[in-house]
Amino acid sequence: TLSPLELMELVLKAPIVKCEGFLKRKIVHLPAQIKMDTKTWVTFYVILRDNVLHFYKDQKCVKSNQDGSACELTEDSRIELEEDKKKRKILKISKKNGLEMMLRAEKNPSIDAWFEAVSGVSNSATLRSFDSIVNESIELNPESKNNGIDDGSVIESKEVIQKRISNFIKNRPGPDSKQIQALLTNQGIDISHFSNLDKEKKKKVLIRLLSTRPTYEDLEKKGYIKYTVFGCPLATLCTRQETQVPKIVTQCVEAIEYRGLKSSGLYRINGNNASIQKLRFKFDREEVVDLRDAEFDINMLTGVLKLFLRELPEPVIPFSYFPEIETAIRSPEMNEEQIVTTIKNILQSLPESNKMTFKYLLIHLARVAKEKDENQMDEHNLSIIFGPSLLGNHPDKANLLVDLPIQNKAIEIVIRNYKSVLRER
């Protein structure tokens, strides 16, 4: 049986689809032990579930639950957006084990959406991934180390992973059934019959638990999630801190500008995830932190700021304003100046904390863009990073691949015309 903590993680860690669609994949480099064709582009239907990219031959394979290949995105995965010789945008993923792959779509906005989704995933995992439990089973069962890639694919099959889980459940020592039952009963899960099941049936119970995931509202009610800074509504946080702009935003921006804005790939290059999470917990405990200290490098600071904005319940420009901006961006009759006027009018109607936070960040992003010859971060590149966290559609209505170009275009226009946007009249 699994320990209570591992059972809790299995219950809470059901996979979430964050992006999906057809992409072309080309393997650039492989770990030494794997041999396969690395010279051609191959089309796959790709699904990003939590922090794992799944590659399927087509959509029918997804619906019929056929095995595909997969690539886990970890904190040391390197995510880059480049251009090839034909000026096509390429999403490049490099892993510590030597795997390098390139992904591209037929339309540039589509690959921009994937870049944002994949970058966000590699920076934000706070719970142990399901693969970390699988990896523990390798340590417990050394003979399973060679069971991974047996058919030349980059990814392990579902069958191999399920075998590892089975070995893990079979060999892992754990608490008695009363402890497990007490833990899950507190979560509203009835497994009173669990102790009477054989090992195979226990495995089926755990797999069933994986198919459901409690809502954030339920987790909040039960006290598992308590927002202090990260995930706290903007107005609530500013009211509690008695500021117009959250302290984490002003402190991060001041420290980033103190170090200089000429760092290559500023905001695009991901900082160390473990260090980012450590700093996140300091802010959540509202500890006094001097971000100018040398222990906090610039990529770590940009990572914390991006994570804070990404975890806001609503973007800085709330969901309700997205349709109006979308209409302005899509309208062929509106030029850039008219779009700026529309966004200016929207800003004036925002709650004070949202309006002041947006303006504060806009001034900072404009300063970053001024150094684009040094940092390679012009208005367009910055809009890809900040579009979804500054402006977004409601999750129930959002279509990532459709909405993201609108978000990016709006933020790009705003940064380029920041003086007009900030002018009161």
Phi, psi and chi 1 to 4 in degrees:
 res  aa     phi    psi   chi1   chi2   chi3   chi4
   1 THR       -  160.5   56.8      -      -      -
   2 LEU   -88.6  159.1  -60.2  173.7      -      -
   3 SER   -72.5  163.2   70.9      -      -      -
   4 PRO   -56.8  -40.4  -27.0   35.4      -      -
   5 LEU   -63.4  -41.5  177.3   58.6      -      -
   6 GLU   -69.2  -36.0  -72.0  156.5  -13.2      -
   7 LEU   -64.0  -41.2  -79.8  171.1      -      -
   8 MET   -59.2  -44.3  170.2   82.0   80.5      -
   9 GLU   -67.3  -37.3  -71.7  169.3  -20.0      -
  10 LEU   -63.4  -38.9  -75.0  175.2      -      -
  11 VAL   -67.4  -43.2  172.3      -      -      -
  12 LEU   -83.3  -18.9  -61.8 -179.0      -      -
  13 LYS  -101.2   45.8 -167.5   54.4  179.4  173.3
  14 ALA   -73.3  140.4      -      -      -      -
  15 PRO   -68.5  142.7   23.5  -32.1      -      -
  16 ILE  -116.7  129.9  -64.8  176.6      -      -
  17 VAL   -78.2  120.5  174.2      -      -      -
  18 LYS  -106.5  -20.1  -60.0 -172.2  176.4 -179.8
  19 CYS  -168.7  146.1 -159.8      -      -      -
  20 GLU  -156.0  155.3   62.0  179.8  -65.0      -
  21 GLY   156.7  177.3      -      -      -      -
  22 PHE   -81.6  132.4  -76.9  100.4      -      -
  23 LEU  -137.7  155.3  -68.1  176.5      -      -
  24 LYS   -98.5  135.6  -69.9 -177.3  178.3  -66.2
  25 ARG  -120.6  139.8 -176.0 -175.3   76.3 -175.6
  26 LYS  -134.4  126.3 -178.3  177.8 -178.9 -179.1
  27 ILE   -84.2  121.6  -56.0  -60.2      -      -
  28 VAL   -90.2  -40.9 -179.2      -      -      -
  29 HIS  -150.0  143.6 -173.1  -91.4      -      -
  30 LEU  -123.9  153.6  -75.5  168.4      -      -
  31 PRO   -55.7  151.4  -25.2   33.9      -      -
  32 ALA   -57.1  -32.5      -      -      -      -
  33 GLN   -80.8   -4.2   69.5  -89.2   25.5      -
  34 ILE  -110.9  133.8  -56.4  175.2      -      -
  35 LYS  -121.5  126.0  -65.8 -178.0  179.0 -179.4
  36 MET  -165.7  171.1   65.3  179.2  -66.2      -
  37 ASP   -67.8  124.4 -179.4   14.5      -      -
  38 THR  -119.7   17.9   60.5      -      -      -
  39 LYS  -108.9  -11.0  -63.6 -179.2  179.3  179.8
  40 THR  -118.9  155.3   58.2      -      -      -
  41 TRP   -87.5  131.7  -72.0   95.6      -      -
  42 VAL  -124.8  134.7 -178.1      -      -      -
  43 THR   -85.0  133.4  -59.3      -      -      -
  44 PHE  -132.4  155.6  -69.1   91.7      -      -
  45 TYR   -92.2  117.0 -170.5   77.2      -      -
  46 VAL  -109.6  135.7 -173.8      -      -      -
  47 ILE  -126.1  128.2  -60.9  178.7      -      -
  48 LEU   -96.7  103.4  176.3   60.1      -      -
  49 ARG  -106.2  119.4  -67.8 -168.0 -174.6   99.1
  50 ASP    50.7 -116.9  -76.0  -14.6      -      -
  51 ASN  -111.2   28.7   65.5  -36.4      -      -
  52 VAL  -127.4  127.9 -179.8      -      -      -
  53 LEU   -88.0  123.6  -77.8  166.8      -      -
  54 HIS  -108.2  132.3  -63.2  -93.2      -      -
  55 PHE  -112.3  122.5  -63.5   86.4      -      -
  56 TYR  -121.8  153.9  -61.5   92.9      -      -
  57 LYS   -61.4  -41.8 -176.8  178.3  178.8 -178.7
  58 ASP  -161.9 -178.6   50.2   39.8      -      -
  59 GLN   -67.6  -28.1  -72.6  175.1  -72.1      -
  60 LYS   -62.6  -35.3  -67.3 -179.7 -179.4  178.4
  61 CYS   -65.0  -32.8  -66.3      -      -      -
  62 VAL   -68.8  -47.8  179.8      -      -      -
  63 LYS   -64.7  -32.7  -66.1  177.5 -178.5  178.1
  64 SER   -92.9    9.1   59.0      -      -      -
  65 ASN    57.5   32.6  -68.3  -39.7      -      -
  66 GLN   -73.9  151.3  -66.9 -175.8   26.8      -
  67 ASP   -65.6  143.0  -71.1   -9.2      -      -
  68 GLY  -129.2 -172.1      -      -      -      -
  69 SER  -103.8  164.8   57.3      -      -      -
  70 ALA  -147.2  157.4      -      -      -      -
  71 CYS  -138.4  116.1  175.6      -      -      -
  72 GLU   -81.3  134.7 -177.6 -173.2   14.3      -
  73 LEU   -97.6  117.2  -57.9  171.2      -      -
  74 THR  -112.4  179.2   57.4      -      -      -
  75 GLU   -65.1  -22.7   61.8 -175.6   46.2      -
  76 ASP   -97.1    6.8   55.0   12.9      -      -
  77 SER   -72.3  136.8  -61.1      -      -      -
  78 ARG  -101.8  123.0 -172.7  173.2  178.3 -179.1
  79 ILE  -113.9  122.6  -45.1  -62.1      -      -
  80 GLU  -135.4  147.6  -61.5  173.9  -70.2      -
  81 LEU  -113.1  117.2 -168.1   61.6      -      -
  82 GLU  -127.2  176.9  -57.5  176.8  -13.1      -
  83 GLU  -121.3  139.3  -77.6 -170.5   -7.7      -
  84 ASP   -89.2 -172.5   63.3    9.9      -      -
  85 LYS   -65.1  -23.5  -65.5  178.4 -179.7  179.0
  86 LYS   -93.4   13.5  -63.9 -178.9  179.8  179.4
  87 LYS    66.0   21.9  -60.8  -63.2 -178.1 -179.2
  88 ARG   -87.3  141.3  -63.6  175.3  -58.1 -168.6
  89 LYS   -76.3  134.3  -71.0 -170.0  176.8  180.0
  90 ILE  -125.4  130.0  -57.1  -66.1      -      -
  91 LEU   -93.4  117.8  176.1   59.0      -      -
  92 LYS  -108.6  129.3 -174.7  176.2  179.3 -178.4
  93 ILE  -120.8  124.0  -60.4  174.8      -      -
  94 SER  -121.4  134.2  -52.5      -      -      -
  95 LYS  -115.8  158.4  -70.4  175.4   63.5   67.6
  96 LYS   -62.7  -27.9 -163.0  173.1 -177.6  179.8
  97 ASN   -77.4    1.3   65.4   -1.6      -      -
  98 GLY   104.4   -8.2      -      -      -      -
  99 LEU   -72.7  129.6  170.4   66.2      -      -
 100 GLU  -131.7  130.1  -70.0 -175.8   16.8      -
 101 MET  -136.6  155.2   70.2  170.0   70.7      -
 102 MET  -119.8  141.5  -64.4 -168.3  -61.1      -
 103 LEU  -126.3  141.7  -57.2  172.2      -      -
 104 ARG  -146.6  156.3   66.3  177.4  173.6   86.0
 105 ALA  -118.5  168.6      -      -      -      -
 106 GLU   -72.9  -24.9  -63.8  -57.1  -39.7      -
 107 LYS  -121.2  136.0  -63.5 -179.7 -179.8  179.0
 108 ASN   -59.8  -42.3  -78.0  -19.0      -      -
 109 PRO   -57.9  -30.9  -24.8   34.5      -      -
 110 SER   -64.9  -44.1  177.3      -      -      -
 111 ILE   -72.1  -28.6 -153.3   64.5      -      -
 112 ASP   -60.6  -42.2  -73.5  -19.3      -      -
 113 ALA   -63.5  -43.0      -      -      -      -
 114 TRP   -63.9  -40.5  -81.0   98.4      -      -
 115 PHE   -60.0  -44.8  172.5   68.8      -      -
 116 GLU   -64.0  -44.4  177.0   62.9   28.0      -
 117 ALA   -65.2  -45.5      -      -      -      -
 118 VAL   -68.6  -40.0  171.0      -      -      -
 119 SER   -62.7  -41.8  -62.3      -      -      -
 120 GLY   -63.0  -40.0      -      -      -      -
 121 VAL   -64.7  -44.0  163.1      -      -      -
 122 SER   -69.8  -12.5   65.9      -      -      -
 123 ASN  -105.6  -11.4 -110.0   -6.0      -      -
 124 SER  -120.3    1.5   63.5      -      -      -
 125 ALA   -69.3  121.4      -      -      -      -
 126 THR  -112.0  -27.0   55.9      -      -      -
 127 LEU   -90.2  156.2  -70.8  174.3      -      -
 128 ARG   -61.3  136.5  -72.1  171.9   56.2 -156.4
 129 SER   -73.7  159.3   68.5      -      -      -
 130 PHE   -59.8  -35.4 -163.4   89.5      -      -
 131 ASP   -63.5  -27.1  -78.3  -11.8      -      -
 132 SER   -65.3  -33.8   69.0      -      -      -
 133 ILE   -69.0  -40.7  -65.1  178.5      -      -
 134 VAL   -61.2  -41.3  173.2      -      -      -
 135 ASN   -62.8  -34.1  -71.0  -23.2      -      -
 136 GLU   -62.0  -34.4  -76.4 -169.8   40.3      -
 137 SER   -67.1  -27.0   71.9      -      -      -
 138 ILE   -67.6  -41.4  -57.5  176.2      -      -
 139 GLU   -63.7  -37.2  -64.3  172.3    9.0      -
 140 LEU   -77.2  -25.1  -70.5  167.5      -      -
 141 ASN  -128.1   79.9  -57.7  -80.4      -      -
 142 PRO   -55.7  -29.1  -22.5   33.0      -      -
 143 GLU   -67.1  -16.0   70.3  -85.5    9.5      -
 144 SER   -84.1   -3.2   68.2      -      -      -
 145 LYS   -62.6  -30.6  -75.1 -173.0  177.1 -179.5
 146 ASN   -94.6    9.2  -63.7  -37.2      -      -
 147 ASN   -88.5    0.3  -71.5  -17.5      -      -
 148 GLY   -72.7  -75.7      -      -      -      -
 149 ILE  -106.9  103.9  -56.1  173.7      -      -
 150 ASP  -116.6    0.2   53.8    9.2      -      -
 151 ASP  -127.5   17.2   60.9   -9.0      -      -
 152 GLY    82.9   -1.0      -      -      -      -
 153 SER   -82.4  158.2   64.3      -      -      -
 154 VAL   -74.2  -24.9  178.4      -      -      -
 155 ILE  -116.4  147.0  -58.2  143.9      -      -
 156 GLU   -75.4  145.0  -64.3  175.1  -18.8      -
 157 SER   -76.3  162.9   67.9      -      -      -
 158 LYS   -59.4  -36.4 -173.8 -168.8  -60.1 -178.3
 159 GLU   -63.0  -41.3 -178.1  179.6  -34.1      -
 160 VAL   -65.6  -44.0  172.6      -      -      -
 161 ILE   -63.4  -43.8  -66.8  177.0      -      -
 162 GLN   -62.5  -34.2  -73.2  178.5  -19.9      -
 163 LYS   -64.3  -40.3 -178.1  178.0  178.2 -178.7
 164 ARG   -65.8  -41.9  -70.5 -173.1  175.0 -178.1
 165 ILE   -61.4  -41.7  -64.4  171.2      -      -
 166 SER   -61.1  -44.5  177.1      -      -      -
 167 ASN   -63.6  -38.3  -71.1  -22.3      -      -
 168 PHE   -63.5  -47.0  179.0   74.2      -      -
 169 ILE   -63.9  -37.4  -66.9  172.1      -      -
 170 LYS   -70.8  -37.8 -179.6  171.1   65.3  175.3
 171 ASN  -100.6  -14.8  -65.2  -55.2      -      -
 172 ARG   -77.3  122.1 -178.3   77.4  168.0 -177.7
 173 PRO   -71.6  151.6   25.8  -32.4      -      -
 174 GLY  -156.5 -177.4      -      -      -      -
 175 PRO   -74.2  172.8   30.5  -35.5      -      -
 176 ASP   -75.3  168.9   59.5   36.1      -      -
 177 SER   -63.8  -27.9   59.5      -      -      -
 178 LYS   -65.2  -40.7  -70.2 -176.6  179.4  179.2
 179 GLN   -63.9  -44.0  -71.4  176.2  -70.0      -
 180 ILE   -63.2  -44.5  -63.2  174.2      -      -
 181 GLN   -63.3  -41.3 -176.4  175.4  -25.1      -
 182 ALA   -62.7  -42.2      -      -      -      -
 183 LEU   -61.3  -50.7  172.5   77.8      -      -
 184 LEU   -74.1  -28.8  -65.4 -177.0      -      -
 185 THR   -62.4  -38.3  -60.1      -      -      -
 186 ASN   -63.0  -23.4  -71.9  -22.5      -      -
 187 GLN   -93.4    4.3  -60.9  176.9   56.0      -
 188 GLY    82.9   19.4      -      -      -      -
 189 ILE  -109.6  120.3  -58.7  171.6      -      -
 190 ASP   -92.1  111.0 -180.0   18.8      -      -
 191 ILE  -129.4   42.8   59.1  160.9      -      -
 192 SER   -59.8  -23.9   55.1      -      -      -
 193 HIS   -89.1    0.0   61.8  -66.8      -      -
 194 PHE   -60.1  -41.8 -165.3   81.0      -      -
 195 SER   -67.7  -18.9   58.7      -      -      -
 196 ASN   -90.7   -2.5  -61.1  -37.7      -      -
 197 LEU   -87.7  151.1  -59.5  176.9      -      -
 198 ASP   -79.7  176.0   59.3   30.3      -      -
 199 LYS   -62.8  -38.1  -71.3  179.0 -179.2  177.0
 200 GLU   -65.5  -41.4  -79.9  -57.5  -50.2      -
 201 LYS   -70.4  -34.5  -70.5 -175.8  177.9  178.8
 202 LYS   -61.8  -39.2  -75.0 -179.8 -179.4  179.1
 203 LYS   -62.7  -41.0 -174.0  174.6   73.6  171.9
 204 LYS   -64.0  -37.1  -70.2 -179.8 -179.3  178.5
 205 VAL   -61.7  -44.9  169.2      -      -      -
 206 LEU   -64.8  -39.7  -67.0  175.8      -      -
 207 ILE   -65.4  -36.3  -68.4  173.9      -      -
 208 ARG   -63.6  -39.2  -95.9 -154.2  -45.4  -87.1
 209 LEU   -62.0  -32.2  -68.0  177.6      -      -
 210 LEU   -67.1  -23.1  -82.8  172.0      -      -
 211 SER   -79.3   -9.2   64.4      -      -      -
 212 THR  -121.9  153.0   59.4      -      -      -
 213 ARG  -142.4  125.3 -178.7 -172.0  179.6  102.9
 214 PRO   -64.7  150.1   21.3  -30.7      -      -
 215 THR   -74.3  160.8   64.7      -      -      -
 216 TYR   -61.1  -35.0  -84.6  101.3      -      -
 217 GLU   -62.1  -42.5  -69.2   75.8   12.5      -
 218 ASP   -63.4  -42.2  -69.9  -22.1      -      -
 219 LEU   -65.6  -36.0  -66.2  174.7      -      -
 220 GLU   -65.3  -45.0  -76.0 -177.5  -80.4      -
 221 LYS   -60.9  -36.5  -71.6  177.2 -177.1  177.3
 222 LYS   -85.1   -1.2  -66.9  177.8 -179.1  179.5
 223 GLY    85.3    8.3      -      -      -      -
 224 TYR   -76.8  -28.3  -65.2  126.5      -      -
 225 ILE  -117.7  121.2  -64.1  178.8      -      -
 226 LYS  -128.9  111.6  -64.8  179.8 -179.3  178.2
 227 TYR   -84.6  129.9  -62.0  123.5      -      -
 228 THR  -116.7  -53.4   53.4      -      -      -
 229 VAL  -122.5  -62.3  174.7      -      -      -
 230 PHE   -71.9  127.7  -75.8   79.1      -      -
 231 GLY    86.6   -2.8      -      -      -      -
 232 CYS   -84.1  137.7 -176.7      -      -      -
 233 PRO   -54.7  142.4  -26.1   35.4      -      -
 234 LEU   -57.6  -47.8 -156.3   55.3      -      -
 235 ALA   -63.9  -41.0      -      -      -      -
 236 THR   -62.2  -44.2  -57.0      -      -      -
 237 LEU   -65.4  -44.8 -178.4   58.0      -      -
 238 CYS   -65.2  -38.1  -71.2      -      -      -
 239 THR   -63.7  -44.1  -60.1      -      -      -
 240 ARG   -66.2  -37.7 -169.8  173.9   73.1 -121.5
 241 GLN   -87.1   -5.5  -64.9 -177.8  -19.0      -
 242 GLU    57.0   48.0  -62.1 -179.0  -14.2      -
 243 THR  -134.9  164.8   59.6      -      -      -
 244 GLN   -90.5  -25.2  -69.3 -176.8  -44.3      -
 245 VAL  -126.4  132.3  179.5      -      -      -
 246 PRO   -54.0  142.5  -25.3   34.4      -      -
 247 LYS   -61.7  -34.5  -69.5 -179.9  179.8  178.5
 248 ILE   -62.7  -34.4 -176.5  173.7      -      -
 249 VAL   -69.5  -49.2  174.1      -      -      -
 250 THR   -65.9  -39.8   55.8      -      -      -
 251 GLN   -67.0  -42.7  -70.8  174.7   -7.6      -
 252 CYS   -65.5  -46.6  -76.0      -      -      -
 253 VAL   -62.2  -44.3  167.1      -      -      -
 254 GLU   -62.1  -40.9  -72.8  171.4    3.8      -
 255 ALA   -69.3  -37.6      -      -      -      -
 256 ILE   -66.1  -44.7  -68.8  165.9      -      -
 257 GLU   -70.1  -28.9  -65.7 -170.7   -7.6      -
 258 TYR   -63.6  -38.5  170.7   76.1      -      -
 259 ARG   -78.6  -16.4  -77.8  167.7  171.2   75.2
 260 GLY   104.7  150.7      -      -      -      -
 261 LEU  -105.6   16.3  -57.8  176.4      -      -
 262 LYS   -98.9    5.1  -64.1 -176.6  179.1 -178.1
 263 SER   -64.5  126.2  175.8      -      -      -
 264 SER   -61.8  131.1  179.5      -      -      -
 265 GLY    72.6   26.1      -      -      -      -
 266 LEU   -55.2  127.6 -172.9   64.1      -      -
 267 TYR    77.2  -22.1  -76.6  110.6      -      -
 268 ARG   -84.5  -37.6  178.4  176.7   58.7   80.5
 269 ILE   -80.0  129.5  -63.5  176.2      -      -
 270 ASN   -80.7  139.7  -62.6  -35.3      -      -
 271 GLY   -82.2  175.2      -      -      -      -
 272 ASN   -65.8  122.0  179.1  -89.4      -      -
 273 ASN   -62.8  -39.4 -172.8   58.8      -      -
 274 ALA   -61.9  -41.5      -      -      -      -
 275 SER   -68.0  -38.1  -60.1      -      -      -
 276 ILE   -62.9  -44.4  -69.8  171.6      -      -
 277 GLN   -65.2  -38.1  -66.3  -60.1  -29.6      -
 278 LYS   -60.9  -43.5 -176.8  177.6  177.8 -178.7
 279 LEU   -69.7  -35.6 -173.0   52.6      -      -
 280 ARG   -57.7  -46.0  169.9 -148.8  178.0  116.7
 281 PHE   -64.8  -33.0  -65.7  140.6      -      -
 282 LYS   -62.8  -44.0  -72.6 -179.7 -180.0  -68.6
 283 PHE   -66.3  -41.2  -84.6  110.5      -      -
 284 ASP   -64.5  -30.5  -92.4  -24.7      -      -
 285 ARG   -86.6    0.6  -69.5 -166.9  -66.3  -92.1
 286 GLU    56.3   41.8  -62.0 -171.9  -38.9      -
 287 GLU   -77.7  154.1  -63.5  179.3   12.7      -
 288 VAL   -79.7  120.3  177.1      -      -      -
 289 VAL  -127.8  131.1 -176.8      -      -      -
 290 ASP   -95.6  100.0 -178.2    6.7      -      -
 291 LEU   -73.0   -6.9  -64.1 -176.9      -      -
 292 ARG   -83.8   -5.5  -64.6 -168.5  178.3 -169.1
 293 ASP   -62.0  145.9 -166.3  -71.1      -      -
 294 ALA   -64.5  -20.4      -      -      -      -
 295 GLU   -68.8  -17.7   70.0  171.4  -61.4      -
 296 PHE  -101.6  102.5  -53.9  119.4      -      -
 297 ASP   -78.7  166.9   66.4   62.3      -      -
 298 ILE   -65.7  -35.4 -164.7  164.5      -      -
 299 ASN   -70.7  -29.2  -65.9  -33.0      -      -
 300 MET   -67.6  -41.3  180.0  178.5  169.5      -
 301 LEU   -68.0  -43.4  -63.7  173.7      -      -
 302 THR   -64.9  -34.8   57.7      -      -      -
 303 GLY   -64.8  -40.4      -      -      -      -
 304 VAL   -66.0  -42.4  168.8      -      -      -
 305 LEU   -64.3  -43.7  179.2   57.4      -      -
 306 LYS   -63.2  -40.2  -70.6 -171.2  -65.9 -178.0
 307 LEU   -64.8  -41.2 -178.0   60.7      -      -
 308 PHE   -61.0  -47.6  168.6   76.3      -      -
 309 LEU   -65.6  -38.4  -66.0  172.1      -      -
 310 ARG   -66.9  -30.3 -166.9  161.2   54.1 -117.3
 311 GLU   -92.9    3.3  -66.5 -159.3   -2.1      -
 312 LEU   -61.7  138.7  -72.9  171.9      -      -
 313 PRO   -57.9  -34.3  -21.6   32.0      -      -
 314 GLU  -130.9  150.7  -78.9 -162.8  -73.7      -
 315 PRO   -60.8  168.4  -18.1   29.6      -      -
 316 VAL   -59.6  -41.2  178.4      -      -      -
 317 ILE   -92.4  108.5  -61.7  179.4      -      -
 318 PRO   -58.4  162.6  -25.1   35.2      -      -
 319 PHE   -53.6  -37.6  -62.2  130.6      -      -
 320 SER   -64.1  -18.4   57.7      -      -      -
 321 TYR   -93.1   -8.4  -64.6   91.5      -      -
 322 PHE   -62.1  -44.7 -178.0   80.6      -      -
 323 PRO   -57.3  -38.4  -26.4   36.3      -      -
 324 GLU   -66.2  -41.5 -173.9  176.2  -10.3      -
 325 ILE   -69.9  -38.4  -65.9  177.2      -      -
 326 GLU   -60.7  -42.5 -179.7 -178.5   23.2      -
 327 THR   -61.4  -42.1  -59.8      -      -      -
 328 ALA   -65.5  -41.7      -      -      -      -
 329 ILE   -68.5  -39.3  -65.3  -67.8      -      -
 330 ARG   -78.4  -22.8  -70.0 -172.1 -176.9  -79.3
 331 SER   -68.0  122.5  174.2      -      -      -
 332 PRO   -71.5  -14.8   25.4  -31.6      -      -
 333 GLU   -87.6   -9.9  -65.5  153.1    8.9      -
 334 MET  -100.9  125.8  -66.4 -169.2   73.1      -
 335 ASN   -87.7  179.9   56.7   33.0      -      -
 336 GLU   -62.8  -37.9 -169.9  163.0  -59.7      -
 337 GLU   -63.7  -40.2 -175.9  178.4  -12.7      -
 338 GLN   -68.6  -35.9  -68.7  171.5  -45.3      -
 339 ILE   -64.6  -41.2  -66.9  172.6      -      -
 340 VAL   -60.4  -42.9  168.7      -      -      -
 341 THR   -60.9  -42.4  -58.6      -      -      -
 342 THR   -60.1  -46.1  -60.9      -      -      -
 343 ILE   -67.6  -36.8  -64.3  175.3      -      -
 344 LYS   -60.5  -43.8  -82.6 -177.5   65.7  174.0
 345 ASN   -63.4  -37.3  -66.6  -23.9      -      -
 346 ILE   -66.0  -43.0  -72.2  174.3      -      -
 347 LEU   -59.1  -37.6  -73.9  178.1      -      -
 348 GLN   -65.3  -24.8  -65.8  -54.4  -46.4      -
 349 SER   -95.2   -1.6   62.2      -      -      -
 350 LEU   -72.1  154.9  -67.7 -179.5      -      -
 351 PRO   -55.8  151.0  -24.1   32.9      -      -
 352 GLU   -56.5  -43.4 -167.2   66.6   16.1      -
 353 SER   -64.5  -40.1   56.5      -      -      -
 354 ASN   -66.7  -44.4  -64.5   67.7      -      -
 355 LYS   -63.0  -47.1  178.1  170.0   65.8  176.2
 356 MET   -69.9  -36.2  -62.0  -51.6  -64.5      -
 357 THR   -65.7  -43.1  -60.0      -      -      -
 358 PHE   -62.2  -45.9 -174.3   87.1      -      -
 359 LYS   -63.9  -40.0  -71.3 -175.8  174.7 -178.2
 360 TYR   -62.6  -46.1 -174.9   86.6      -      -
 361 LEU   -67.3  -35.9  -72.8  168.9      -      -
 362 LEU   -62.6  -43.0  178.5   56.4      -      -
 363 ILE   -60.9  -43.1  -67.3  171.5      -      -
 364 HIS   -64.1  -45.3  170.6   62.6      -      -
 365 LEU   -66.0  -33.6  -65.4  178.8      -      -
 366 ALA   -64.8  -37.9      -      -      -      -
 367 ARG   -65.8  -39.7  -71.3  172.8 -179.7  158.0
 368 VAL   -62.8  -44.7  174.1      -      -      -
 369 ALA   -64.5  -29.7      -      -      -      -
 370 LYS   -64.2  -24.8  -79.2 -175.3  177.9  180.0
 371 GLU   -98.3   25.5  -56.3  -66.9  -17.1      -
 372 LYS   -62.5  -27.7   58.4 -172.0  174.9 -174.6
 373 ASP   -65.7  -26.8  -68.5  -21.7      -      -
 374 GLU   -95.6  -44.2  -61.8  -72.3  -20.8      -
 375 ASN   -96.5   -4.0   58.3   33.4      -      -
 376 GLN    57.8   27.1  -73.0   83.9   52.4      -
 377 MET  -119.6   86.4  -65.9  -59.1  -68.9      -
 378 ASP   -84.2 -174.2   57.9   14.4      -      -
 379 GLU   -59.6  -38.7  -66.6   86.7  -11.4      -
 380 HIS   -66.1  -46.9  175.6   70.0      -      -
 381 ASN   -63.2  -38.5  -70.1  -24.3      -      -
 382 LEU   -67.0  -35.9  -72.5  170.3      -      -
 383 SER   -65.7  -32.9   71.6      -      -      -
 384 ILE   -64.2  -38.9  -66.2  174.0      -      -
 385 ILE   -74.1  -44.2  -57.6  -64.1      -      -
 386 PHE  -102.9  -10.0  -74.7   93.0      -      -
 387 GLY   -51.3  -55.9      -      -      -      -
 388 PRO   -68.0  -26.4  -22.0   34.4      -      -
 389 SER   -88.5  -18.7   54.2      -      -      -
 390 LEU   -95.2  -27.8  -65.4  179.2      -      -
 391 LEU  -149.0  131.8  169.1   67.8      -      -
 392 GLY  -161.3  162.0      -      -      -      -
 393 ASN   -89.5  159.7 -160.7   -0.4      -      -
 394 HIS   -63.0  136.4 -165.3  -78.0      -      -
 395 PRO   -54.0  -33.8  -24.7   32.9      -      -
 396 ASP   -69.6  -22.6  -66.7  -19.6      -      -
 397 LYS  -111.3   -7.8  -57.8  175.2 -178.1  177.3
 398 ALA   -76.0  144.6      -      -      -      -
 399 ASN  -127.1  103.6 -177.0  -30.3      -      -
 400 LEU   -51.1  -47.4 -178.7   61.3      -      -
 401 LEU   -70.3  -21.9  -64.0  178.5      -      -
 402 VAL   -91.7  -42.1  174.1      -      -      -
 403 ASP   -78.7  -31.6  -67.2  -21.0      -      -
 404 LEU   -59.1  -42.8 -163.4   57.5      -      -
 405 PRO   -60.8  -33.5  -24.5   34.7      -      -
 406 ILE   -66.2  -46.0  -58.8  -62.9      -      -
 407 GLN   -60.1  -47.6  -61.1  160.5   -4.1      -
 408 ASN   -64.0  -43.0  -65.1  -10.2      -      -
 409 LYS   -63.5  -42.4 -174.7   65.8  175.6  177.6
 410 ALA   -62.6  -46.3      -      -      -      -
 411 ILE   -69.1  -36.2  -61.9  -55.5      -      -
 412 GLU   -61.1  -44.2  180.0 -179.5   -7.9      -
 413 ILE   -64.1  -40.8  -70.9  173.1      -      -
 414 VAL   -64.5  -44.2  165.3      -      -      -
 415 ILE   -65.1  -41.6  -62.7  174.1      -      -
 416 ARG   -65.5  -31.6 -173.0  162.9   52.8 -118.0
 417 ASN  -112.8   36.9  -62.2  -84.6      -      -
 418 TYR   -59.5  -34.1   75.4   97.7      -      -
 419 LYS   -64.1  -43.5  -71.0 -177.4  179.9  179.2
 420 SER   -66.3  -38.9  -60.9      -      -      -
 421 VAL   -65.3  -40.0  174.0      -      -      -
 422 LEU   -78.3  -20.3  -65.1  173.2      -      -
 423 ARG   -67.8  127.9 -162.4  177.7  -61.9  126.0
 424 GLU   -63.9  -35.2  -67.1  -64.6  -30.1      -
 425 ARG  -118.7      -  -64.1 -177.9 -178.9  178.3
